[in-house]
Amino acid sequence: MKDPINIFWFRRDLRLDDNQGLFEALNSSLPVLGIFIFDTEILNALESKSDARLQFIHSRIQIINKLLEPHGSNILVIHNNVEEAFAQIISDYNVRKVFCNRDYEPYAKERDQKVKQLCKTNGVGFVDFKDQVIFESNEVLKDDGLPYTVFTPYSRKWKARYIQNRPTIKPSEKMLNRFVKNASELPTLEMLGFAPSPIIVPEIRIENERLQAYEASRNFPAQDGTTFTGTHLRFGTISVRKLVSHASQLSETYLNELIWREFFMQILDHFPHVVKENYQPKYNRLVWRNNEEEFKRWCEGQTGYPIVDAGMRELLQTGIMHNRVRMVTASFLTKHLLIDWRWGEAWFAKHLLDYELASNNGNWQWAAGTGCDAAPYFRVFNPTEQQKKFDSKGIYTRKWLPELESLAYPKPIVEHKFARERALSAYKTALGN
């Protein structure tokens, strides 16, 4: 009879420190086998065979394995669909319980339900924990028990609750000797059917001076004011508890950005229709132009509006786009070109390193005016004025558009005043005004 063990299933929590589910697993009475599943359902849906996000996950597993090496262990990595992977693990090991941290996206919830059922059928326990958020969707509600759909009151309640109930840091990294002795091979990217990507995820930059200057610098894409925490939060290579604790002492503005992330997560959880539909059904009557040639020019950074094009080129080349520029490019697509926000959302999902369904969806619906706490439909960013205000010396635009001052740079795809009036007319017609 094989010795009994517990499993910790790494997913969007690729770290050993302050990992809630891992702490609970290592604190249990049995040795723990860490596993990671390269889910073929997710991998097969990736269009690029050199996806930087996949490469990032792979590199983080290598880092974890290095830390586990002195304890004679590493993560068991499986390349399969999740149900088959678990059927194999349950067959190969004497598993008593599976530990993991909760994931809130629709696919993940469905997947976890199937694994839970599979475990139950085989007499294996399944327990999950809160780890990637400070508060889950039912923990910050209005006094009447309904979810918030406006950010400001949500953030006030969130902050009050945080002051009353600060989460404790879990020293999971101090119990690594409780991992099962294991020496499996990590498959290479090539073995997974992928090639290395030239795009590298930047390291986190949350030094005190940067966070203190965040409010003043965050809107200027040429300034070095970005924290690059998005991708690390997405894959859990940083603890949100540690990050919020740090941010709450240094920058209210940056803390609000972290709260926006949880606001959109609870919107997705309470209103799952937003994945495919307008949050506000009254916008279902909006007639999008959806010109494919214009969409192509937007994707490639060829609209003739420098701040829009610089953002789109930055995204293609680095997987990153500055937050202010994201707002301008999204507004341009939905308002100037009257192209459905879902087209832009899908493009960002394909290219953004920090792509997260809830935030991507929430921000696109905000820009389009169709979301819960949206910019009013009549707010149409003027890209020329945005550039004058936030890149007045053209440092950012020239960096990404080397041909900017030559004849090779295209003329504007549409005139701003005309596009604005066309958008206002389309939205008014949809609303019956």
C-alpha positions in Angstrom: 0.0 0.0 0.0 1.4 3.4 -1.0 1.8 6.0 1.8 -1.1 8.5 1.9 -0.4 12.0 0.7 -2.3 15.3 0.1 -2.1 17.3 -3.1 -1.6 21.0 -3.6 -2.7 22.1 -7.0 -0.9 25.2 -8.2 -2.9 27.4 -10.6 -3.0 31.2 -10.4 -0.8 31.2 -7.3 2.7 30.4 -8.5 4.6 31.3 -5.4 5.6 29.5 -2.1 5.3 32.5 0.2 2.0 33.7 1.8 0.0 31.1 -0.2 -3.2 30.4 1.7 -4.1 27.0 0.1 -0.5 25.8 0.2 -0.2 26.9 3.9 -3.3 24.8 4.7 -2.0 21.8 2.8 1.5 21.9 4.4 -0.2 22.4 7.8 -2.2 19.2 7.3 -1.1 15.9 8.8 0.2 14.3 5.5 3.1 15.1 3.2 2.2 17.2 0.2 2.8 16.7 -3.5 2.7 19.9 -5.5 1.2 19.6 -9.0 0.7 21.9 -11.9 -1.4 21.0 -15.0 -0.7 22.5 -18.4 -4.4 22.3 -19.4 -4.7 21.2 -23.0 -8.1 22.9 -23.3 -6.4 26.3 -22.5 -3.3 25.6 -24.5 -5.1 24.4 -27.6 -7.1 27.7 -27.7 -3.9 29.8 -27.8 -3.3 31.2 -31.3 0.4 31.9 -31.0 2.8 29.1 -30.6 5.2 31.4 -28.7 2.9 32.8 -26.0 4.8 34.9 -23.5 2.3 34.1 -20.7 2.9 30.4 -21.1 6.7 31.0 -21.0 6.2 33.1 -17.9 4.3 30.3 -16.1 7.0 27.8 -17.2 9.8 30.0 -15.8 8.0 30.5 -12.5 7.7 26.7 -12.1 11.4 26.5 -12.6 11.9 29.1 -9.9 9.7 27.2 -7.5 11.5 23.9 -8.3 14.8 25.6 -7.4 13.5 26.6 -4.0 12.2 23.0 -3.5 15.4 21.4 -4.6 17.1 21.5 -1.1 14.1 19.6 0.2 14.4 16.9 -2.4 11.2 17.8 -4.1 9.7 19.6 -7.1 6.4 20.2 -8.7 4.9 17.3 -10.7 3.9 18.9 -14.0 1.3 17.2 -16.2 0.3 18.1 -19.8 -3.2 16.9 -20.3 -6.8 17.9 -19.8 -7.6 18.4 -16.2 -10.0 15.5 -15.6 -7.7 13.0 -17.2 -4.8 14.4 -15.2 -6.6 13.9 -11.9 -7.8 10.5 -12.8 -4.1 9.6 -13.4 -2.9 11.1 -10.2 -5.6 9.4 -8.1 -4.6 6.1 -9.8 -0.8 6.6 -9.2 -0.9 7.9 -5.7 -2.8 7.3 -2.4 -4.4 10.7 -2.4 -6.5 11.7 0.7 -7.2 15.3 -0.1 -6.7 17.9 -2.8 -6.0 21.5 -1.7 -6.1 24.6 -4.0 -7.0 28.3 -4.1 -10.2 29.4 -5.6 -10.5 30.9 -9.1 -13.5 33.0 -10.1 -13.6 32.9 -13.9 -16.4 30.9 -15.5 -14.2 28.3 -17.1 -12.2 27.7 -13.9 -15.4 27.4 -11.8 -16.8 24.8 -14.2 -13.4 22.9 -14.3 -13.2 22.9 -10.5 -16.7 21.5 -10.1 -15.7 18.6 -12.4 -12.6 17.9 -10.4 -14.5 18.1 -7.1 -17.0 15.5 -8.4 -14.2 13.3 -9.7 -12.5 13.4 -6.2 -15.8 12.7 -4.5 -16.4 9.7 -6.7 -13.0 8.3 -5.7 -13.3 9.1 -2.0 -10.8 11.9 -2.2 -11.4 15.2 -0.3 -11.3 18.6 -2.2 -10.9 21.9 -0.3 -10.3 25.3 -1.7 -9.4 28.7 -0.2 -9.5 32.4 -0.8 -6.1 33.6 -2.0 -6.1 35.9 -5.1 -8.4 38.5 -3.6 -8.7 40.3 -0.3 -12.5 40.1 -0.5 -14.7 37.7 -2.5 -17.8 38.7 -4.2 -20.2 38.2 -1.3 -17.9 39.8 1.3 -18.5 43.4 0.3 -22.2 44.0 -0.3 -24.6 46.9 0.1 -26.5 47.1 3.4 -29.5 45.5 1.7 -27.3 42.5 0.7 -27.2 43.4 -3.0 -23.9 43.7 -4.9 -22.4 47.1 -5.6 -22.5 48.3 -9.2 -20.8 51.6 -8.7 -17.2 51.7 -7.7 -16.9 54.6 -5.2 -19.3 53.3 -2.6 -17.9 49.8 -3.2 -14.4 51.1 -2.5 -15.5 52.9 0.7 -17.1 49.7 2.1 -14.0 47.7 0.9 -11.6 50.0 2.8 -13.7 50.0 5.9 -13.8 46.3 5.9 -10.1 46.0 5.3 -9.3 48.2 8.3 -11.6 46.1 10.5 -10.3 42.8 9.1 -6.8 42.8 7.7 -5.9 39.4 6.4 -3.0 37.6 8.1 0.1 36.7 6.1 0.6 32.9 6.0 4.3 31.7 6.3 3.9 28.8 3.8 7.5 29.2 2.7 8.7 28.1 6.2 7.2 24.6 5.8 8.8 23.4 2.5 10.2 20.3 4.3 6.7 18.9 4.3 6.7 18.4 0.5 6.8 14.8 -0.7 10.2 13.7 -2.0 9.8 14.0 -5.8 12.1 14.2 -8.7 10.0 14.5 -11.8 11.1 16.2 -15.0 9.7 19.6 -16.0 8.6 19.3 -19.7 10.3 21.9 -22.0 8.2 24.5 -23.8 8.9 22.5 -27.0 7.5 19.3 -25.4 4.3 21.3 -24.7 4.1 22.3 -28.4 5.4 25.8 -28.0 8.5 27.9 -28.8 10.2 30.6 -26.6 8.7 34.1 -26.9 10.8 37.2 -27.4 8.5 39.0 -25.0 9.6 38.9 -21.4 7.3 39.8 -18.4 8.9 42.7 -16.5 9.7 42.3 -12.9 7.5 44.0 -10.3 8.5 47.5 -9.4 6.8 48.6 -6.1 9.6 50.5 -4.4 8.3 53.2 -1.9 9.3 56.1 -4.1 7.5 54.7 -7.1 4.2 54.2 -5.2 4.4 57.6 -3.5 4.8 59.2 -6.9 2.2 57.0 -8.5 -0.7 59.6 -8.5 1.5 62.2 -10.1 3.1 60.0 -12.7 0.6 57.3 -13.6 -1.1 59.2 -16.5 2.1 60.0 -18.4 3.2 57.0 -20.6 6.7 58.4 -21.3 7.4 58.4 -17.5 8.8 55.5 -15.7 5.9 55.2 -13.2 4.4 51.8 -13.9 4.5 49.0 -11.3 4.2 46.0 -13.7 2.2 44.2 -11.0 -0.7 43.1 -13.4 0.8 40.0 -14.8 2.2 38.9 -11.4 -1.3 39.3 -9.8 -2.8 37.4 -12.8 -0.6 34.4 -12.1 -0.2 34.9 -8.4 3.6 35.3 -8.4 3.0 38.0 -5.8 0.7 37.8 -2.8 -2.2 40.3 -3.1 -2.2 40.5 0.8 1.4 41.7 0.9 0.8 44.1 -2.1 -2.3 45.7 -0.6 -0.6 46.0 2.8 2.3 47.8 1.1 0.1 50.0 -1.1 -2.2 51.0 1.7 0.6 52.7 3.5 2.0 54.5 0.5 -0.6 55.4 -2.2 -4.3 55.7 -2.0 -4.4 56.0 -5.8 -2.6 52.8 -6.3 -4.7 51.0 -3.7 -7.8 52.1 -5.6 -6.4 50.4 -8.7 -6.2 47.1 -6.7 -9.7 47.6 -5.5 -11.0 48.2 -9.1 -9.6 44.7 -9.8 -11.8 43.2 -7.1 -14.8 45.4 -8.1 -14.7 43.9 -11.6 -14.2 40.4 -10.2 -17.4 40.7 -8.2 -19.3 42.2 -11.1 -18.3 39.1 -13.2 -19.4 36.8 -10.4 -22.8 38.5 -9.8 -23.5 39.3 -13.4 -22.0 36.6 -15.5 -23.9 37.8 -18.6 -21.2 40.5 -19.0 -18.8 38.0 -20.6 -20.7 38.1 -23.8 -23.3 40.9 -23.4 -23.6 44.5 -22.5 -24.0 45.0 -18.8 -26.8 47.5 -19.6 -29.2 45.8 -22.0 -30.5 49.2 -23.2 -27.3 49.3 -25.3 -28.2 46.1 -27.2 -29.9 48.3 -29.7 -26.7 50.1 -30.5 -25.8 49.6 -34.2 -22.0 49.0 -34.5 -20.4 49.8 -37.9 -17.8 46.9 -37.4 -15.7 47.9 -40.5 -13.1 45.1 -40.8 -10.5 47.2 -42.6 -10.7 49.9 -40.0 -10.4 47.3 -37.2 -7.3 45.9 -38.9 -5.8 49.4 -39.0 -6.6 49.9 -35.3 -5.0 46.5 -34.4 -1.8 47.3 -36.3 -1.5 50.9 -35.1 -2.2 52.5 -38.4 -5.1 54.9 -37.5 -3.2 58.2 -38.1 -3.7 59.2 -34.5 -0.2 58.9 -32.9 -1.2 58.2 -29.3 -3.6 55.4 -30.4 -1.1 53.9 -32.8 1.8 54.1 -30.3 -0.3 52.2 -27.8 -1.3 49.5 -30.2 2.4 49.1 -31.4 3.5 48.9 -27.8 1.0 46.1 -27.1 2.1 44.1 -30.2 5.8 44.4 -29.4 5.7 44.0 -25.6 2.4 42.6 -24.4 2.0 45.8 -22.3 0.1 49.0 -22.8 0.1 52.0 -20.5 -3.2 52.4 -18.6 -4.0 55.9 -19.8 -3.4 54.8 -23.4 -5.6 51.7 -22.9 -8.5 54.1 -22.2 -7.7 56.2 -25.2 -7.4 53.3 -27.7 -10.5 51.6 -26.3 -12.5 54.8 -26.6 -11.2 55.4 -30.1 -12.3 51.9 -31.3 -15.8 52.0 -29.8 -16.6 55.7 -30.3 -14.6 57.0 -33.3 -14.9 53.8 -35.3 -18.1 52.4 -33.8 -16.6 49.0 -33.5 -18.1 46.6 -31.0 -16.2 46.6 -27.7 -16.1 42.7 -27.9 -13.7 42.9 -30.9 -11.3 45.1 -28.9 -11.7 43.0 -25.8 -10.8 39.9 -27.7 -7.7 41.6 -29.2 -6.5 42.7 -25.8 -7.2 39.2 -24.4 -5.0 37.7 -27.1 -2.0 40.1 -26.6 -2.0 41.5 -23.0 0.4 39.8 -20.6 -1.8 40.9 -17.7 -5.0 39.8 -19.4 -7.6 39.0 -16.8 -11.2 38.4 -17.9 -13.0 40.5 -15.2 -10.7 43.6 -15.6 -10.5 43.4 -19.4 -14.2 43.0 -19.7 -15.0 45.7 -17.1 -12.6 48.2 -18.6 -13.8 47.7 -22.2 -17.5 48.1 -21.1 -16.4 51.2 -19.2 -14.9 52.7 -22.3 -17.8 51.8 -24.5 -20.3 53.2 -22.0 -22.2 49.9 -21.8 -20.9 48.8 -18.4 -22.1 49.1 -14.8 -20.0 52.0 -13.6 -19.3 53.3 -17.1 -18.0 56.5 -18.7 -21.2 58.2 -20.0 -21.7 57.5 -23.7 -21.2 61.1 -24.5 -17.7 61.1 -23.2 -15.5 60.7 -26.3 -11.8 61.1 -25.7 -10.2 63.5 -28.2 -6.9 61.6 -29.0 -5.1 64.7 -30.1 -6.0 66.5 -26.9 -5.0 63.4 -24.8 -1.6 63.4 -26.5 -1.1 67.1 -25.8 -2.0 66.6 -22.2 -0.2 63.4 -21.4 2.6 63.2 -24.0 3.2 66.8 -24.9 6.8 66.4 -26.0 5.9 63.3 -28.1 8.4 61.1 -26.3 6.1 58.1 -26.0 4.6 58.4 -29.5 8.0 58.8 -31.2 9.4 55.8 -29.3 6.8 53.5 -30.9 6.3 55.2 -34.2 9.7 55.7 -35.8 8.0 56.8 -39.1 5.8 59.4 -37.3 7.4 62.5 -39.0 7.7 60.9 -42.4 5.3 60.5 -45.3 5.0 56.8 -44.4 2.8 57.7 -41.4 -0.9 57.5 -42.4 -3.4 60.3 -42.5 -6.1 60.1 -39.8 -8.6 57.3 -40.5 -11.5 59.6 -39.5 -11.9 63.2 -38.5 -12.5 63.6 -34.8 -15.4 66.0 -34.8 -17.3 64.0 -37.5 -16.6 60.7 -35.6 -17.8 62.2 -32.3 -21.0 63.4 -33.8 -21.6 60.1 -35.5 -21.0 58.2 -32.2 -23.4 60.5 -30.3 -26.1 60.0 -32.9 -25.7 56.2 -32.9 -25.9 56.1 -29.1 -28.8 58.5 -28.9 -30.7 56.4 -31.5 -30.0 53.2 -29.5 -31.4 54.8 -26.4 -34.4 56.3 -28.2 -33.4 59.9 -27.4 
